Amino acid sequence: MDPRQKVERCIESFHHSAAELRAAARETENSAARNAFIASAQKVEECIQQCQVAINQFK
């Protein structure tokens, strides 16, 4: 598997992780935990963007 494919697999995993964090946020009644899950999902999405920028370097 080449580096691009590895990163694309990571991105897929990150998308799933961000969605799971947002689902956890919706399901909790604890506002501190909810906010932390949402912030974590946003950080994961920032990682996705950084990985996309790196993948674009292959083009």
Order of alpha helices (4+ residues) and beta strands (2+ residues): alpha-alpha
